[in-house]
Amino acid sequence: MKIAIIRVRGVQGVRREARETLEQLHLTRKHSCVVLEETGTVKGMLNVVKDYVTWGPANDETLEKLGKRKGQPYRLHPPRKGWGGSIKKPYPSGALGKRGEAINEVIGRML
């Protein structure tokens, strides 16, 4: 299964371990998105950066809109009508962490 990962927060005040993990995921800028296969390694990396990103399974329609670049970062616009909460709190009251299928709606608002 493919998961879409979007960086929500910027570079200021990011812990060293999280910064290095974000670089390995190719999420170097705010509002960048990557699509990766869901593996144990990726799950471990998401656990490290959960305070800076949001993620969920990407459906076929979203993958088609994004294109076919596997592992390459996509530069997206900020979401129309905002993230739906604070960028410092976990989903559903905020923007961070695992969103599930709601990630597809967010990506649609960012394209």
Buried (B, 14 or more C-beta within 10 A) or exposed (E): EBBBBBBBBEEEEBEEEBBEBBEEBBBEEBBBBBBBEEEEEBEEBBEBBBBBBBBBBBBEEBBEEBEEEEEEBBEBEEBEEEBBBEBEEBBEEBBBBBBEEBBBBBBEBBE
